[in-house]
């Protein structure tokens, strides 16, 4: 009788335990990184500025260049992590850094939650004091099943 209860309990709770622990065979990758200017006068975001030839990142702090929304001093970084649909690894973290030549603007770690039914998880980070200096953003998954890091460059410039 005791053995039957143990087997029943194991069968009932095994899916919960294995979901929480995650699977060491599941691979997670950074599938996409987008960056969007935050326009403080409207509360809106620009289109993706990463490798976007339609947006010139010149003097965006005063609304110049050709970004259509006005002045911006804050940039949203939107990262899409991909894995198996509904998968989860409790040990997986996302480490994001944003640096200019002289300064670290962002250095954050965030836990990665459960992948949605399409196998994606989205994480957002705000970088303040952007708009005049080129920024390199590196996103790196840390933990079991983590794929390679991804780097983007945001070629902000200011001048007269």
C-alpha positions in Angstrom: 0.0 0.0 0.0 2.8 2.4 0.9 4.6 1.5 -2.4 1.4 2.3 -4.4 1.1 5.7 -2.7 4.7 6.5 -3.5 4.2 5.5 -7.2 1.0 7.5 -7.4 2.6 10.6 -5.8 5.6 10.3 -8.1 3.3 10.1 -11.2 1.2 13.1 -10.0 4.0 15.4 -9.0 6.8 14.5 -11.5 5.5 16.8 -14.3 5.6 19.8 -11.8 9.1 18.9 -10.6 10.5 18.4 -14.1 8.9 21.7 -15.3 10.5 23.7 -12.5 13.9 22.2 -12.9 13.9 22.5 -16.7 15.5 20.2 -19.2 19.3 20.2 -19.7 18.7 19.3 -23.4 16.6 22.5 -24.1 18.6 25.1 -25.9 17.8 28.8 -25.5 19.1 31.5 -27.9 18.8 35.3 -28.2 16.7 35.4 -31.4 16.4 39.2 -31.7 17.4 42.5 -30.1 15.5 45.6 -31.0 16.2 49.2 -29.8 13.6 51.9 -29.8 13.9 55.6 -28.9 11.5 56.7 -26.1 10.0 60.1 -26.9 9.4 61.9 -23.6 7.1 64.5 -25.1 4.6 61.9 -26.3 5.3 58.8 -24.3 5.7 56.8 -27.5 8.5 54.6 -28.9 10.2 54.8 -32.3 10.5 52.0 -34.8 13.4 49.6 -34.3 16.6 51.7 -34.7 19.0 48.7 -35.0 20.5 48.7 -38.5 17.6 50.9 -39.7 18.8 53.1 -42.6 15.6 55.2 -42.4 16.6 56.6 -38.9 19.6 58.8 -38.5 20.8 59.0 -34.9 22.1 62.5 -35.0 21.4 64.9 -32.1 18.4 62.9 -31.1 18.5 64.5 -27.6 17.2 67.7 -29.2 15.0 66.1 -31.8 17.3 66.4 -34.8 18.3 63.7 -37.2 15.2 62.2 -38.8 13.7 60.2 -36.0 10.0 61.2 -36.4 9.0 61.5 -32.7 11.1 64.3 -31.4 13.7 64.5 -28.7 14.9 61.3 -26.9 17.3 60.6 -24.1 16.1 57.1 -23.2 16.4 53.9 -25.3 14.3 50.7 -24.9 16.1 47.4 -25.5 13.7 44.6 -26.3 15.2 41.1 -26.3 13.5 38.0 -27.7 14.7 34.7 -26.3 13.7 31.5 -28.1 13.5 28.0 -26.9 11.0 25.1 -27.0 7.4 26.1 -26.5 6.3 26.3 -22.9 9.8 25.3 -21.7 11.4 26.7 -18.6 14.8 26.7 -17.0 14.9 28.1 -13.5 18.6 28.6 -13.8 18.6 30.6 -17.0 19.4 34.3 -16.7 19.8 37.1 -19.2 22.7 39.5 -18.7 22.6 42.8 -20.6 25.3 45.4 -20.7 25.3 48.7 -22.5 28.5 50.7 -22.7 29.9 53.8 -24.3 33.6 54.2 -24.8 33.9 55.6 -21.3 30.9 54.6 -19.3 28.7 51.6 -18.4 25.1 52.7 -18.8 23.4 49.4 -18.0 24.5 46.2 -16.4 21.5 44.0 -15.4 20.6 40.4 -15.0 17.1 39.1 -15.3 15.5 35.7 -14.8 14.0 34.1 -17.9 10.4 32.9 -17.4 8.4 30.3 -19.3 8.6 30.4 -23.1 5.2 31.2 -24.6 3.4 28.7 -26.9 5.5 30.0 -29.8 8.7 29.3 -27.9 9.5 33.0 -27.1 10.1 35.1 -24.0 10.6 38.8 -24.1 12.6 41.0 -21.8 12.8 44.8 -21.8 15.5 47.1 -20.4 15.7 50.9 -20.4 19.0 52.7 -21.0 19.0 56.3 -19.7 21.2 59.2 -20.9 21.3 58.1 -24.5 21.5 60.1 -27.7 25.0 61.5 -28.3 27.5 58.7 -27.8 27.7 55.4 -29.7 26.6 52.5 -27.5 27.4 48.8 -27.7 24.8 46.5 -26.2 25.7 42.9 -25.4 23.0 40.4 -24.4 24.1 37.1 -23.0 22.2 34.1 -21.7 23.8 32.5 -18.6 23.0 29.0 -17.4 22.3 25.5 -18.7 21.3 25.4 -22.4 22.4 29.0 -23.1 23.3 30.0 -26.6 25.9 32.5 -27.7 25.9 36.2 -26.8 24.6 38.8 -29.2 26.0 42.3 -29.7 24.4 45.4 -31.3 25.7 48.8 -31.8 23.7 52.0 -31.6 25.6 54.8 -33.6 24.4 57.8 -31.7 26.2 61.1 -32.5 25.9 64.7 -31.6 27.5 67.8 -33.1 26.9 71.2 -34.7 
